[in-house]
Amino acid sequence: MHIPDGYLGPQTYAVLDAAIVPAWWFAGARVKKTLRAKQVPLMALAAAFSFVIMMFNVPVIGGSTGHAVGATLIAILLGPWAACIAVSIALVIQALVFGDGGITAIGANCINMAVIMPFVGFYLYRLIAGDAPGRGRRIAAAGVASYVAIVAAAIAAGVEFGLQPLISHTASGQPLYAPYPLAVAVPAMAIEHMLFFGFVEALMTMGIVAVLARQDSGLLEMKPAARPLRWLWASFAGLVLLTPIGVLAEGTAWGEWGAAELKATLGFVPAGLEKLGGLWTAAMPDYAPPFIANPLVGYLVAAVLGSALVIGATWLLAKLLSRKAGDTPSGPVSPAA
Amino acid sequence: MIPALAHISDSAPRRRASRSLARRTADALASAVAEVLANDEVASRPGLMQRLDPRVKLISILGFAVTVSFVHSLPVLLAMAVLTVALAVASRIAAGPFLRKVWAAAGFFGVLLAAPAVTAWITPGTVLVPFGPASITYPGLLVAARLVLRVAGGAGFGLLVMLTTRWTDLLAALTAMRVPDLVVATLAMTQQQIMSLLRTVENMHLARESRMLSTASAGQDRGWVVERMAFVARKSFKTADDVYDAMLARGFSGAVPTLSRLATGPRDWTWLLVSVASCAAMLAIDRMVFPA
């Protein structure tokens, strides 16, 4: 996932290089506040650990091996802000000392692997593991979180690649940088990581969390998340408020055509689709509640209702899972373990 | 001088398929350590780039890397890729090994990623070799060649910094360029700890290799690797505590003293002027002589 120089045009790498600076500054301020004077050796060791973990070959299937990034694991161990700095330092050293990843693309690589990955991984881990998780739930949470986090980072890289033909091309339309459009770049990056690297990351993170939970559970104590839920809820509310922008987009998402649109495009409606199309009538088709006339307000209300349903279902599921797991907290470290 | 240990991968050649996971990983780790040590040796040679002030070198190379990203025409991109080789040779780095490093760092994946772009499926246009949707097109070849040359040029300039600058000089340059002491101290410590952890992990793998009588199953390998990773995690955090105690004991004040004394001379200013002029000339030729 290390993007070398040359794949991203100046418009993209300049924006991402500029975007990573405030992230580093804020991460530095947070780490300084929570870790204080210990930050230098701890960050250095975490960065070194991040670097070295990328050099471990993990056997997967058919004799093949892959390596993990470890950003979610470091976020679980140190918190997301510290992980942001540690992984960034590892990436800068990889670029400057080992020639892995480009100099102009440092911002892009850090946004993908040192911001998106640890933050997605950490908060998903917190969401699934809860406040006082048992060993099994903690391991499962680490696996799911690390898998989703690396796929999210890969999709971000795919979007960065896929934007290039749109942003920079010759007068005749030839792409000047990464040549693949979003429709190719995003699935290519996502599928590769969903089928292979995601499992390597999850396997490694789950394994290390399992060993640490058995041998040194103190390292897995829940880190102060810097009022994580407040930030999460604020960002979430902001996104919900922005949903009416979706109404401005014209046309239907690719592959989500209804019978009428297919009829208009193809001249006929496939028999199976016609037969099954009317099987279920949604309560709010096209995200338009029937009781609201204004499409913008309707879209917003649909977003609020939909989000409430998803949160409610997740909360119920988490409650059920925690009851089933019995929530046996991990005990003290056994010297013999 | 590179210690004998660093040459493990060269001195014990075996067929790749027959090597165990432990051996393969140990070889990769040994070659990573060897690479760093070899880079320091190359950076100490009396070549063109090595004689430059590291601040001037960093700024000029960054200028070249940015220029490569703005250039679109194949002849100018090719000229910039050739320039990296010329600068490497002038810095007493043999062209062959330099090109191999460029190929390993970016060239191979550049070609691999660019290959589908030559087809009509991705880049439609005048067909040169007909083969249905996989027909090779003229615009496709242009797109792929541009990507490969740009990636090779960018990687070449990046490698020039890496190969001609000692790590301590790079840190001194960052300090002089007002990068916060905290960041420089962390970078310095990280590099040392990376080397230490690489040695530890390499020894773990070699120890396992020496104890193995037969090949382990993938499941056994996986279990062992995960256990060792967890050990490295615990060792890292334990070492962080020890290093912090040592820092306190030695009165660490937050500043990072360095023995490297940086001073710019006429050579540095001449180089900076030549670099700026070269970048401007490349851009001018690209825009005026070969407009996209």
HADDOCK unambig.tbl for C-alpha pairs under 7 A between the chains (distance, minus, plus):
assign (segid A and resid 4 and name CA) (segid B and resid 106 and name CA) 6.60 0.50 0.50
assign (segid A and resid 4 and name CA) (segid B and resid 151 and name CA) 6.92 0.50 0.50
assign (segid A and resid 5 and name CA) (segid B and resid 151 and name CA) 5.63 0.50 0.50
assign (segid A and resid 5 and name CA) (segid B and resid 154 and name CA) 5.15 0.50 0.50
assign (segid A and resid 5 and name CA) (segid B and resid 155 and name CA) 6.43 0.50 0.50
assign (segid A and resid 6 and name CA) (segid B and resid 69 and name CA) 6.06 0.50 0.50
assign (segid A and resid 6 and name CA) (segid B and resid 147 and name CA) 6.73 0.50 0.50
assign (segid A and resid 6 and name CA) (segid B and resid 150 and name CA) 5.14 0.50 0.50
assign (segid A and resid 6 and name CA) (segid B and resid 151 and name CA) 4.50 0.50 0.50
assign (segid A and resid 6 and name CA) (segid B and resid 154 and name CA) 6.23 0.50 0.50
assign (segid A and resid 7 and name CA) (segid B and resid 151 and name CA) 6.97 0.50 0.50
assign (segid A and resid 9 and name CA) (segid B and resid 69 and name CA) 6.30 0.50 0.50
assign (segid A and resid 10 and name CA) (segid B and resid 69 and name CA) 6.38 0.50 0.50
assign (segid A and resid 10 and name CA) (segid B and resid 70 and name CA) 6.94 0.50 0.50
assign (segid A and resid 38 and name CA) (segid B and resid 244 and name CA) 6.16 0.50 0.50
assign (segid A and resid 40 and name CA) (segid B and resid 182 and name CA) 6.90 0.50 0.50
assign (segid A and resid 40 and name CA) (segid B and resid 185 and name CA) 6.95 0.50 0.50
assign (segid A and resid 40 and name CA) (segid B and resid 186 and name CA) 5.37 0.50 0.50
assign (segid A and resid 41 and name CA) (segid B and resid 186 and name CA) 7.00 0.50 0.50
assign (segid A and resid 41 and name CA) (segid B and resid 240 and name CA) 4.97 0.50 0.50
assign (segid A and resid 41 and name CA) (segid B and resid 243 and name CA) 6.19 0.50 0.50
assign (segid A and resid 41 and name CA) (segid B and resid 244 and name CA) 6.05 0.50 0.50
assign (segid A and resid 42 and name CA) (segid B and resid 237 and name CA) 6.90 0.50 0.50
assign (segid A and resid 42 and name CA) (segid B and resid 240 and name CA) 5.01 0.50 0.50
assign (segid A and resid 43 and name CA) (segid B and resid 186 and name CA) 6.67 0.50 0.50
assign (segid A and resid 44 and name CA) (segid B and resid 186 and name CA) 5.16 0.50 0.50
assign (segid A and resid 44 and name CA) (segid B and resid 187 and name CA) 6.84 0.50 0.50
assign (segid A and resid 44 and name CA) (segid B and resid 189 and name CA) 5.62 0.50 0.50
assign (segid A and resid 44 and name CA) (segid B and resid 190 and name CA) 4.29 0.50 0.50
assign (segid A and resid 45 and name CA) (segid B and resid 190 and name CA) 6.23 0.50 0.50
assign (segid A and resid 45 and name CA) (segid B and resid 193 and name CA) 6.40 0.50 0.50
assign (segid A and resid 45 and name CA) (segid B and resid 236 and name CA) 5.48 0.50 0.50
assign (segid A and resid 45 and name CA) (segid B and resid 237 and name CA) 6.88 0.50 0.50
assign (segid A and resid 45 and name CA) (segid B and resid 240 and name CA) 6.04 0.50 0.50
assign (segid A and resid 46 and name CA) (segid B and resid 236 and name CA) 6.92 0.50 0.50
assign (segid A and resid 47 and name CA) (segid B and resid 190 and name CA) 6.25 0.50 0.50
assign (segid A and resid 48 and name CA) (segid B and resid 190 and name CA) 5.40 0.50 0.50
assign (segid A and resid 48 and name CA) (segid B and resid 193 and name CA) 5.80 0.50 0.50
assign (segid A and resid 48 and name CA) (segid B and resid 194 and name CA) 4.71 0.50 0.50
assign (segid A and resid 49 and name CA) (segid B and resid 233 and name CA) 6.60 0.50 0.50
assign (segid A and resid 49 and name CA) (segid B and resid 236 and name CA) 6.64 0.50 0.50
assign (segid A and resid 52 and name CA) (segid B and resid 194 and name CA) 6.76 0.50 0.50
assign (segid A and resid 52 and name CA) (segid B and resid 197 and name CA) 6.95 0.50 0.50
assign (segid A and resid 52 and name CA) (segid B and resid 198 and name CA) 6.53 0.50 0.50
assign (segid A and resid 56 and name CA) (segid B and resid 25 and name CA) 6.80 0.50 0.50
assign (segid A and resid 57 and name CA) (segid B and resid 25 and name CA) 6.48 0.50 0.50
assign (segid A and resid 58 and name CA) (segid B and resid 222 and name CA) 6.06 0.50 0.50
assign (segid A and resid 58 and name CA) (segid B and resid 225 and name CA) 6.80 0.50 0.50
assign (segid A and resid 59 and name CA) (segid B and resid 218 and name CA) 5.83 0.50 0.50
assign (segid A and resid 59 and name CA) (segid B and resid 221 and name CA) 6.82 0.50 0.50
assign (segid A and resid 59 and name CA) (segid B and resid 222 and name CA) 5.86 0.50 0.50
assign (segid A and resid 89 and name CA) (segid B and resid 187 and name CA) 6.69 0.50 0.50
assign (segid A and resid 96 and name CA) (segid B and resid 162 and name CA) 5.66 0.50 0.50
assign (segid A and resid 97 and name CA) (segid B and resid 162 and name CA) 5.42 0.50 0.50
assign (segid A and resid 99 and name CA) (segid B and resid 105 and name CA) 6.09 0.50 0.50
assign (segid A and resid 99 and name CA) (segid B and resid 158 and name CA) 6.66 0.50 0.50
assign (segid A and resid 99 and name CA) (segid B and resid 159 and name CA) 6.06 0.50 0.50
assign (segid A and resid 100 and name CA) (segid B and resid 105 and name CA) 6.23 0.50 0.50
assign (segid A and resid 102 and name CA) (segid B and resid 155 and name CA) 6.82 0.50 0.50
assign (segid A and resid 103 and name CA) (segid B and resid 158 and name CA) 6.53 0.50 0.50
assign (segid A and resid 170 and name CA) (segid B and resid 292 and name CA) 5.58 0.50 0.50
assign (segid A and resid 171 and name CA) (segid B and resid 292 and name CA) 6.96 0.50 0.50
assign (segid A and resid 174 and name CA) (segid B and resid 143 and name CA) 6.71 0.50 0.50
assign (segid A and resid 175 and name CA) (segid B and resid 143 and name CA) 6.59 0.50 0.50
assign (segid A and resid 176 and name CA) (segid B and resid 72 and name CA) 6.73 0.50 0.50
assign (segid A and resid 176 and name CA) (segid B and resid 143 and name CA) 6.83 0.50 0.50
assign (segid A and resid 177 and name CA) (segid B and resid 147 and name CA) 6.08 0.50 0.50
assign (segid A and resid 178 and name CA) (segid B and resid 147 and name CA) 7.00 0.50 0.50
assign (segid A and resid 179 and name CA) (segid B and resid 117 and name CA) 6.52 0.50 0.50
assign (segid A and resid 204 and name CA) (segid B and resid 226 and name CA) 6.19 0.50 0.50
assign (segid A and resid 207 and name CA) (segid B and resid 226 and name CA) 5.54 0.50 0.50
assign (segid A and resid 208 and name CA) (segid B and resid 226 and name CA) 5.77 0.50 0.50
assign (segid A and resid 208 and name CA) (segid B and resid 227 and name CA) 6.82 0.50 0.50
assign (segid A and resid 208 and name CA) (segid B and resid 229 and name CA) 6.61 0.50 0.50
assign (segid A and resid 208 and name CA) (segid B and resid 230 and name CA) 4.95 0.50 0.50
assign (segid A and resid 211 and name CA) (segid B and resid 227 and name CA) 6.61 0.50 0.50
assign (segid A and resid 211 and name CA) (segid B and resid 230 and name CA) 6.36 0.50 0.50
assign (segid A and resid 212 and name CA) (segid B and resid 230 and name CA) 6.42 0.50 0.50
